[in-house]
Amino acid sequence: DSSLRERLRALRDQLHHHSYQYYVLDAPEIPDVEYDRLFRELQEIEAQHPEWLTPDSPSQRVGAEPLPSFNQVRHETPMLSLDNVFSEQELLDFDRRVKSRLDDAATLTYACEPKLDGIAVSLLYVDGILVRGATRGDGRVGEDITQNVRTIASIPLRLRGEDWPEELEVRGEIYMPRAGFERINALGRETDGKVFVNPRNAAAGSLRQLDSRITAKRPLEMSCYGIALQEGEALFETHSEGLQRLRDWGFLVSPELRVVDSIEGCLAYYEGLLARRDALAYDIDGIVFKVDSLALQAELGFVSRAPRWAIAHKFPAQEEITL
Ligand SMILES: Cc1ccc2cc(C(N)=O)cc(O)c2n1
C-alpha cells in the first residue's frame, strides 16, 4: 500500500502543478485528456482508500454534499470598503488630502488596479492549506463558503513556493468572466429558464449555492487584491510587493497592476483602462488606487471602515444594451 499511497501523493502534486499552469498561468503543459487521466487515477485510489483523502486533494474541486445552511465567520481583520470618487477633481482632492496628512510625501507612489465587479471574499490558509473561504458580509462577519471556493480552479488548495506565513489571510474578488456568463445564460435559457442579469449577479448566485456541486459547474475566477496582515507582521514594504508574493504563492493577481509616482500617473492609468474597458474579458466598474507604501498606509489609517489610503475612481455607468 505504501507505493500506492506514494502514487496518490505524486498524482496530487502533478495535478496541482498542471491546474496552476492551466488556470492561473493560462499555459497548460499537457493535453486535457492527459490531465483527465491523472485525475481519474487519483479518484480511483481515493475511492479505494477514503482514509487517504486530504482537504487539498484536487478531487475536492468537484464539490461536496449540500450544506443545510451557511455558518457565519468573523473576520480577524475587518474587510474594508472603499470610498468612491467620480471625477478628476475629486481624485486630485484625494491626492491633496493624502499629501496634507503625510509628514513626508516625497516617496509617495500609488498602486493602480482595475476594480473587478464581483464578490469580495477572504481566504484563510494554515500551513499552506486552504482551510476556509468567507464572504465579506458587513465587513466584520460573513458567510462560510469554503466548500464553494474549493471548486474554483484559480484558487490554490495549497500554496506554492515557500516563505509564506503559517497563517495567511488573502482577500480578493470572485467574478465571472463575460464569456462564461454568456455561456451559463444560454444554458439556462435552454434548461430551467434561469438567467442572470449580469456577471456580478451570476457570481453572487453561484457562491450562494448550498450545493457546491452546482458552484463547481460555474465558470468563476478569483483575482486577489490584498493580504490581511496580522498585527506587526511585515513580510514586505509595499502593497505591490505583497501582490507579487501572492503570485509566487500560486494566486491569480490582476496583470493590469501598475505602480505610478504621481496622481497624474493615476489619471493616465484611469483613462487608459477606461478606453480598454470593453476589450477586457470581465466587467470592471472603476479603478482602485492605493498608496503603495505600507508604512504610509499605516500613517494615514482609516475613517470608519474605509481607508484614507485608498480610493475607488468609478467609471460612468455603462449604458445598458437594450436587446
Ligand atoms: C481595500 C480594498 C477593498 C476592496 C477592494 C475591491 C477590489 C475589487 N473589487 O477589485 C480591489 C481592491 O484592491 C480592493 N481593496
Ligand as a Chemical Component Dictionary entry (heavy atoms), coordinates in Angstrom:
data_LIG
# 
_chem_comp.id                   LIG 
_chem_comp.type                 NON-POLYMER 
_chem_comp.pdbx_formal_charge   0 
_chem_comp.three_letter_code    LIG 
# 
loop_
_chem_comp_atom.comp_id 
_chem_comp_atom.atom_id 
_chem_comp_atom.alt_atom_id 
_chem_comp_atom.type_symbol 
_chem_comp_atom.charge 
_chem_comp_atom.model_Cartn_x 
_chem_comp_atom.model_Cartn_y 
_chem_comp_atom.model_Cartn_z 
_chem_comp_atom.pdbx_ordinal 
LIG C1  C1  C 0 -9.028  47.560 0.377  1  
LIG C2  C2  C 0 -9.844  47.065 -0.780 2  
LIG C3  C3  C 0 -11.224 46.818 -0.630 3  
LIG C4  C4  C 0 -11.963 46.371 -1.719 4  
LIG C5  C5  C 0 -11.324 46.162 -2.945 5  
LIG C6  C6  C 0 -12.045 45.695 -4.079 6  
LIG C7  C7  C 0 -11.360 45.492 -5.267 7  
LIG C8  C8  C 0 -12.084 44.988 -6.491 8  
LIG N1  N1  N 0 -13.418 44.969 -6.485 9  
LIG O1  O1  O 0 -11.438 44.608 -7.472 10 
LIG C9  C9  C 0 -9.981  45.747 -5.389 11 
LIG C10 C10 C 0 -9.280  46.211 -4.276 12 
LIG O2  O2  O 0 -7.953  46.467 -4.325 13 
LIG C11 C11 C 0 -9.935  46.417 -3.043 14 
LIG N2  N2  N 0 -9.219  46.853 -1.959 15 
# 
loop_
_chem_comp_bond.comp_id 
_chem_comp_bond.atom_id_1 
_chem_comp_bond.atom_id_2 
_chem_comp_bond.value_order 
_chem_comp_bond.pdbx_ordinal 
LIG C1  C2  SING 1  
LIG C2  C3  SING 2  
LIG C2  N2  DOUB 3  
LIG C3  C4  DOUB 4  
LIG C4  C5  SING 5  
LIG C5  C6  SING 6  
LIG C5  C11 DOUB 7  
LIG C6  C7  DOUB 8  
LIG C7  C8  SING 9  
LIG C7  C9  SING 10 
LIG C8  N1  SING 11 
LIG C8  O1  DOUB 12 
LIG C9  C10 DOUB 13 
LIG C10 O2  SING 14 
LIG C10 C11 SING 15 
LIG C11 N2  SING 16 
# 
